[in-house]
């Protein structure tokens, strides 16, 4: 089977959120599939990371630290921006096309056999297939550690079949309510499903509802909570003391920190005050791995790994070039992400006009996101990414009408981006946000790699 055929076969299964809860959320089926594959997930140690916002940034930073520590480190994330291969990486390298196609063929044959024999009631979902392919790849490449980002929720997510060395809980807020619950507390109860009895969980204080659920679960399971507070820098509200221009002209946070009794200079390319929490979680996770005997992790490797972190589409700045103004790409897709983006934009561009190119999925909290972001905009170009779940530009216009922003509806993303370019003055910044699918489509148009 060719790579193109394998990818087409995957997408024929539908988007990972297109399945009913009974199909998407069933670890028993995932375990049957992995058992038939001789349990590749048992051949490497892993760290499991859940949360609403920040889990991907935390995972990418931790994987970079582990690679800088000389370890063969795997990273599994979702969704992707441009190509499906982005989800499966080893030491920063995406799975190659031929390997993906070969592993897809193997896993698909196993799945079809299980369905034929009645061991599975239906073919595994898109996300279950992706997770099985990732586990098989990591096992065959003999990785020394795998950092696994939970796809959605935690308790019944396909990644939760592993027995992790420990779990990490990033910030929890409202998102995917259709599947996870209508309150932060209900959503937190799904996220904490990755905590093991007697296990370790790395986290930070957050919303009271989430704190209560996490704290009570740790007590009920006899687990050990590890706080990353010591690795969060003391940045006062409104201060930009730690925000400095990097060598590549992009802004980075730089601040001293004590790690393993040594002072290091943290320099993260992940912009936004919220990222300081994600970096702290990654450092605390590296600290915990060191305590559990993982060799090679030092203060110096933590410093190098943070500096080398690459996580595209998260306040990613494309400098001015040709007739294009400066562009910011950010995958903020829920109210919490929108607030984080607003904070970062205010911090960096408080005196420059902003032109938004905005597209979102219909099942997201579009009204709340527009109320948070659109007041910053000189103009908003509402558009529709190539995804069946996308809201129409007219729906976005209606949702954002109360903000008072000037909103222009442009159906196609390429045309919307060009409209934004034409509207941007010499000091303006184009901000592309609202959905990871929109950001990915713009990256393809601009030929920006992921």
C-alpha positions as semicolon CSV with decimal commas, in nm:
position;residue;x (nm);y (nm);z (nm)
1;X;0,000;0,000;0,000
2;X;0,136;0,343;-0,092
3;X;0,166;0,628;0,155
4;X;-0,106;0,824;-0,022
5;X;-0,341;0,525;-0,007
6;X;-0,264;0,471;0,362
7;X;-0,341;0,833;0,447
8;X;-0,661;0,825;0,240
9;X;-0,763;0,506;0,421
10;X;-0,705;0,673;0,757
11;X;-0,916;0,976;0,670
12;X;-1,188;0,749;0,533
13;X;-1,236;0,638;0,893
14;X;-1,350;0,991;0,969
15;X;-1,218;1,263;1,198
16;X;-1,140;1,149;1,551
17;X;-1,433;1,348;1,689
18;X;-1,676;1,210;1,433
19;X;-1,729;0,885;1,619
20;X;-1,996;0,826;1,875
21;X;-1,875;0,813;2,235
22;X;-1,930;0,437;2,245
23;X;-1,696;0,391;1,951
24;X;-1,434;0,648;2,042
25;X;-1,421;0,580;2,414
26;X;-1,360;0,210;2,469
27;X;-1,023;0,100;2,602
28;X;-1,125;-0,265;2,586
29;X;-1,122;-0,249;2,206
30;X;-0,784;-0,075;2,203
31;X;-0,642;-0,341;2,432
32;X;-0,770;-0,619;2,205
33;X;-0,601;-0,454;1,907
34;X;-0,270;-0,412;2,090
35;X;-0,280;-0,767;2,226
36;X;-0,310;-0,895;1,870
37;X;-0,003;-0,684;1,788
38;X;0,196;-0,841;2,078
39;X;0,160;-0,532;2,297
40;X;0,408;-0,285;2,145
41;X;0,310;-0,029;2,414
42;X;0,477;-0,245;2,678
43;X;0,821;-0,232;2,518
44;X;0,910;0,125;2,617
45;X;0,861;0,347;2,924
46;X;0,627;0,640;2,881
47;X;0,497;0,963;3,031
48;X;0,130;1,045;2,975
49;X;0,020;1,409;2,952
50;X;-0,342;1,528;2,968
51;X;-0,509;1,868;2,995
52;X;-0,723;2,108;2,795
53;X;-0,463;2,365;2,692
54;X;-0,086;2,335;2,713
55;X;-0,047;1,958;2,705
56;X;0,108;1,967;2,358
57;X;0,352;2,245;2,450
58;X;0,445;2,056;2,767
59;X;0,497;1,734;2,573
60;X;0,708;1,902;2,303
61;X;0,927;2,074;2,563
62;X;0,977;1,755;2,764
63;X;1,064;1,553;2,453
64;X;1,318;1,819;2,353
65;X;1,475;1,805;2,699
66;X;1,500;1,427;2,679
67;X;1,659;1,441;2,335
68;X;1,910;1,700;2,461
69;X;1,986;1,458;2,745
70;X;2,110;1,201;2,493
71;X;1,803;0,980;2,508
72;X;1,619;0,830;2,211
73;X;1,294;1,010;2,284
74;X;0,961;0,956;2,110
75;X;0,679;1,210;2,093
76;X;0,315;1,139;2,007
77;X;0,082;1,437;1,965
78;X;-0,243;1,533;1,797
79;X;-0,385;1,673;1,583
80;X;-0,144;1,761;1,303
81;X;-0,104;2,091;1,121
82;X;-0,008;1,988;0,768
83;X;0,082;1,618;0,742
84;X;-0,031;1,321;0,945
85;X;0,334;1,221;1,003
86;X;0,376;1,515;1,243
87;X;0,196;1,318;1,513
88;X;0,469;1,053;1,541
89;X;0,828;1,167;1,601
90;X;1,151;1,024;1,736
91;X;1,420;1,274;1,836
92;X;1,232;1,540;1,645
93;X;1,211;1,341;1,320
94;X;0,868;1,263;1,180
95;X;0,788;0,905;1,084
96;X;0,880;0,864;0,717
97;X;0,617;0,799;0,451
98;X;0,725;0,443;0,372
99;X;0,732;0,339;0,738
100;X;0,392;0,493;0,800
101;X;0,244;0,312;0,500
102;X;0,396;-0,023;0,601
103;X;0,280;0,003;0,962
104;X;-0,066;0,117;0,854
105;X;-0,096;-0,192;0,635
106;X;0,008;-0,420;0,922
107;X;-0,223;-0,263;1,180
108;X;-0,512;-0,249;0,935
109;X;-0,477;-0,620;0,854
110;X;-0,477;-0,706;1,223
111;X;-0,785;-0,491;1,277
112;X;-0,973;-0,646;0,984
113;X;-0,892;-0,996;1,109
114;X;-1,021;-0,908;1,456
115;X;-1,344;-0,773;1,312
116;X;-1,384;-1,077;1,086
117;X;-1,341;-1,315;1,380
118;X;-1,579;-1,118;1,598
119;X;-1,313;-1,005;1,846
120;X;-1,390;-0,642;1,762
121;X;-1,742;-0,514;1,684
122;X;-1,613;-0,260;1,430
123;X;-1,293;-0,131;1,276
124;X;-1,077;0,083;1,509
125;X;-1,126;0,458;1,481
126;X;-0,886;0,706;1,321
127;X;-0,728;0,789;1,658
128;X;-0,704;0,426;1,769
129;X;-0,528;0,339;1,443
130;X;-0,291;0,635;1,478
131;X;-0,207;0,539;1,835
132;X;-0,144;0,176;1,744
133;X;0,082;0,280;1,454
134;X;0,276;0,512;1,686
135;X;0,323;0,240;1,949
136;X;0,441;-0,007;1,683
137;X;0,689;0,246;1,544
138;X;0,828;0,334;1,886
139;X;0,865;-0,032;1,977
140;X;1,048;-0,123;1,657
141;X;1,280;0,174;1,689
142;X;1,361;0,076;2,050
143;X;1,298;0,420;2,194
144;X;1,422;0,478;2,547
145;X;1,125;0,693;2,651
146;X;0,797;0,804;2,490
147;X;0,613;1,126;2,570
148;X;0,245;1,070;2,493
149;X;-0,006;1,353;2,463
150;X;-0,361;1,241;2,538
151;X;-0,587;1,304;2,241
152;X;-0,900;1,403;2,430
153;X;-1,011;1,356;2,789
154;X;-0,793;1,094;2,949
155;X;-0,989;0,822;3,125
156;X;-1,101;0,648;2,805
157;X;-0,854;0,793;2,556
158;X;-0,668;0,537;2,343
159;X;-0,332;0,646;2,484
160;X;-0,443;0,551;2,835
161;X;-0,373;0,181;2,775
162;X;-0,007;0,235;2,868
163;X;0,127;0,205;3,220
164;X;0,318;0,534;3,240
165;X;0,610;0,604;3,468
166;X;0,395;0,895;3,585
167;X;0,125;1,127;3,458
168;X;0,118;1,502;3,395
169;X;-0,197;1,715;3,418
170;X;-0,177;2,048;3,234
171;X;-0,434;2,328;3,267
172;X;-0,797;2,220;3,250
173;X;-1,078;2,437;3,113
174;X;-1,397;2,404;2,908
175;X;-1,363;2,227;2,573
176;X;-1,516;1,920;2,405
177;X;-1,817;1,948;2,637
178;X;-2,017;1,718;2,409
179;X;-1,784;1,435;2,504
180;X;-1,633;1,529;2,841
181;X;-1,892;1,721;3,044
182;X;-2,034;2,070;3,085
183;X;-1,828;2,193;3,381
184;X;-1,460;2,218;3,462
185;X;-1,514;1,964;3,739
186;X;-1,672;1,709;3,505
187;X;-1,397;1,757;3,248
188;X;-1,132;1,726;3,520
189;X;-1,279;1,391;3,621
190;X;-1,210;1,264;3,270
191;X;-0,857;1,409;3,264
192;X;-0,754;1,254;3,597
193;X;-0,827;0,910;3,455
194;X;-0,460;0,892;3,357
195;X;-0,352;0,890;3,725
196;X;-0,262;0,541;3,849
197;X;-0,322;0,397;4,199
198;X;-0,004;0,459;4,396
199;X;0,140;0,646;4,101
200;X;0,288;0,991;4,057
201;X;0,118;1,294;3,900
202;X;0,294;1,619;3,809
203;X;0,072;1,925;3,800
204;X;0,022;2,289;3,896
205;X;-0,250;2,469;4,093
206;X;-0,531;2,581;3,863
207;X;-0,906;2,651;3,874
208;X;-1,063;2,554;4,210
209;X;-1,298;2,297;4,052
210;X;-1,006;2,123;3,882
211;X;-0,789;2,147;4,195
212;X;-1,057;1,974;4,401
213;X;-1,092;1,686;4,156
214;X;-0,716;1,639;4,115
215;X;-0,645;1,663;4,488
216;X;-0,924;1,424;4,589
217;X;-0,820;1,173;4,323
218;X;-0,460;1,177;4,445
219;X;-0,584;1,105;4,797
220;X;-0,831;0,836;4,690
221;X;-0,572;0,651;4,479
222;X;-0,288;0,686;4,726
223;X;-0,092;0,862;4,456
224;X;0,186;1,117;4,499
225;X;0,136;1,470;4,374
226;X;0,441;1,657;4,247
227;X;0,402;2,034;4,212
228;X;0,585;2,224;3,940
229;X;0,543;2,555;4,126
230;X;0,914;2,583;4,204
231;X;0,986;2,602;3,831
232;X;0,740;2,883;3,753
233;X;0,928;3,216;3,742
234;X;0,792;3,496;3,962
235;X;0,665;3,720;3,682
236;X;0,450;4,001;3,816
237;X;0,129;4,089;3,627
238;X;0,199;4,327;3,340
239;X;0,575;4,284;3,367
240;X;0,780;4,220;3,054
241;X;1,108;4,183;3,242
242;X;1,159;3,832;3,107
243;X;1,046;3,896;2,748
244;X;1,354;3,959;2,534
245;X;1,432;3,946;2,162
246;X;1,605;3,624;2,062
247;X;1,885;3,581;1,810
248;X;1,625;3,508;1,539
249;X;1,443;3,839;1,606
250;X;1,151;3,653;1,763
251;X;1,074;3,727;2,126
252;X;1,155;3,467;2,385
253;X;1,116;3,441;2,758
254;X;1,453;3,439;2,934
255;X;1,486;3,396;3,308
256;X;1,721;3,234;3,561
257;X;1,603;2,922;3,743
258;X;1,742;2,679;3,997
259;X;1,741;2,318;3,870
260;X;1,921;2,033;4,049
261;X;2,094;2,291;4,270
262;X;2,236;2,478;3,969
263;X;2,127;2,803;3,811
264;X;2,032;2,778;3,447
265;X;1,905;3,036;3,198
266;X;1,568;2,929;3,068
267;X;1,516;3,055;2,715
268;X;1,195;2,926;2,561
269;X;1,075;3,005;2,208
270;X;0,716;2,943;2,325
271;X;0,569;3,292;2,360
272;X;0,285;3,379;2,595
273;X;0,278;3,401;2,971
274;X;0,079;3,077;2,987
275;X;0,377;2,896;2,835
276;X;0,577;2,959;3,153
277;X;0,345;2,709;3,322
278;X;0,392;2,452;3,046
279;X;0,771;2,486;3,061
280;X;0,755;2,445;3,440
281;X;0,556;2,122;3,398
282;X;0,814;1,992;3,151
283;X;1,102;2,073;3,388
284;X;0,922;1,906;3,680
285;X;0,859;1,601;3,462
286;X;1,228;1,585;3,368
287;X;1,314;1,618;3,737
288;X;1,081;1,327;3,817
289;X;1,235;1,112;3,543
290;X;1,578;1,187;3,686
291;X;1,460;1,078;4,031
292;X;1,323;0,758;3,881
293;X;1,666;0,673;3,739
294;X;1,649;0,800;3,383
295;X;2,012;0,871;3,298
296;X;2,156;1,175;3,121
297;X;1,914;1,439;3,247
298;X;2,112;1,731;3,386
299;X;2,057;2,099;3,451
300;X;2,254;2,173;3,135
301;X;2,049;1,933;2,919
302;X;1,727;2,084;3,052
303;X;1,854;2,429;2,955
304;X;1,954;2,309;2,604
305;X;1,632;2,117;2,552
306;X;1,407;2,409;2,641
307;X;1,599;2,637;2,407
308;X;1,571;2,384;2,121
309;X;1,196;2,322;2,159
310;X;1,001;2,349;1,838
311;X;0,621;2,354;1,851
312;X;0,480;2,520;1,536
313;X;0,151;2,706;1,526
314;X;0,170;2,829;1,885
315;X;0,220;3,204;1,862
316;X;0,450;3,134;1,570
317;X;0,573;3,458;1,416
318;X;0,643;3,481;1,043
319;X;0,858;3,794;0,988
320;X;0,783;4,053;0,719
321;X;0,890;3,935;0,376
322;X;0,819;4,066;0,026
323;X;0,478;4,230;0,025
324;X;0,365;4,032;0,330
325;X;0,339;4,196;0,673
326;X;0,433;4,017;0,994
327;X;0,205;3,719;1,059
328;X;0,122;3,541;1,384
329;X;-0,007;3,184;1,369
330;X;-0,182;3,053;1,679
331;X;-0,409;2,749;1,716
332;X;-0,623;2,898;1,995
333;X;-0,951;2,708;1,957
334;X;-1,135;2,758;2,287
335;X;-1,191;3,048;2,530
336;X;-0,890;2,964;2,746
337;X;-0,668;2,956;2,438
338;X;-0,820;3,282;2,319
339;X;-0,739;3,452;2,651
340;X;-0,381;3,324;2,630
341;X;-0,349;3,458;2,276
342;X;-0,499;3,793;2,375
343;X;-0,248;3,825;2,657
344;X;0,045;3,742;2,429
345;X;-0,074;3,985;2,160
346;X;-0,118;4,265;2,414
347;X;0,226;4,193;2,552
348;X;0,402;4,210;2,218
349;X;0,183;4,423;1,990
350;X;0,009;4,668;2,223
351;X;0,071;4,961;1,985
352;X;0,027;4,798;1,643
353;X;-0,292;4,739;1,439
354;X;-0,407;4,376;1,418
355;X;-0,589;4,216;1,125
356;X;-0,746;3,883;1,224
357;X;-0,807;3,592;0,988
358;X;-1,046;3,381;1,194
359;X;-1,201;3,041;1,132
360;X;-1,340;2,793;1,384
361;X;-1,519;2,463;1,416
362;X;-1,895;2,490;1,456
363;X;-1,891;2,289;1,783
364;X;-1,657;2,536;1,954
365;X;-1,748;2,831;2,178
366;X;-1,728;3,077;1,890
367;X;-1,924;3,359;2,057
368;X;-1,698;3,356;2,363
369;X;-1,384;3,346;2,148
370;X;-1,497;3,641;1,938
371;X;-1,578;3,842;2,250
372;X;-1,226;3,781;2,377
373;X;-1,032;3,840;2,054
374;X;-1,227;4,063;1,816
375;X;-1,208;4,381;2,030
376;X;-0,832;4,378;1,962
377;X;-0,880;4,380;1,585
378;X;-0,877;4,667;1,343
379;X;-1,056;4,429;1,107
380;X;-1,161;4,060;1,111
381;X;-1,166;3,842;0,800
382;X;-1,398;3,550;0,880
383;X;-1,331;3,239;0,673
384;X;-1,387;2,865;0,658
385;X;-1,110;2,600;0,675
386;X;-1,145;2,285;0,468
387;X;-1,314;2,072;0,732
388;X;-1,676;1,951;0,741
389;X;-1,708;2,074;1,102
390;X;-1,610;2,432;1,011
391;X;-1,846;2,718;1,088
392;X;-1,934;2,933;0,789
393;X;-1,802;3,290;0,766
394;X;-2,160;3,408;0,806
395;X;-2,198;3,212;1,132
396;X;-1,877;3,369;1,262
397;X;-1,999;3,714;1,154
398;X;-2,321;3,663;1,345
399;X;-2,141;3,530;1,654
400;X;-1,903;3,826;1,659
401;X;-2,149;4,099;1,570
402;X;-2,188;4,214;1,930
403;X;-1,816;4,291;1,960
404;X;-1,845;4,592;1,733
405;X;-1,552;4,474;1,522
406;X;-1,550;4,525;1,146
407;X;-1,604;4,171;1,016
408;X;-1,570;4,072;0,650
409;X;-1,683;3,725;0,536
410;X;-1,455;3,555;0,281
411;X;-1,535;3,193;0,205
412;X;-1,196;3,058;0,094
413;X;-0,892;3,071;0,319
414;X;-0,649;3,174;0,043
415;X;-0,872;3,467;-0,052
416;X;-0,919;3,562;0,314
417;X;-0,544;3,568;0,368
418;X;-0,495;3,783;0,059
419;X;-0,771;4,021;0,176
420;X;-0,590;4,056;0,508
421;X;-0,263;4,130;0,328
422;X;-0,428;4,402;0,120
423;X;-0,586;4,558;0,430
424;X;-0,266;4,558;0,634
425;X;-0,075;4,884;0,660
426;X;0,303;4,903;0,708
427;X;0,282;4,845;1,085
428;X;-0,007;4,597;1,087
429;X;0,018;4,235;1,199
430;X;-0,199;3,957;1,055
431;X;-0,317;3,713;1,322
432;X;-0,439;3,374;1,198
433;X;-0,632;3,186;1,465
434;X;-0,948;3,007;1,579
435;X;-0,867;2,654;1,468
436;X;-0,569;2,428;1,415
437;X;-0,717;2,342;1,075
438;X;-0,711;2,706;0,969
439;X;-0,352;2,749;1,088
440;X;-0,247;2,432;0,904
441;X;-0,412;2,547;0,582
442;X;-0,240;2,887;0,603
443;X;0,094;2,720;0,670
444;X;0,051;2,519;0,351
445;X;-0,037;2,833;0,157
446;X;0,265;3,017;0,295
447;X;0,486;2,707;0,253
448;X;0,579;2,713;0,622
449;X;0,700;2,377;0,751
450;X;0,560;2,206;1,056
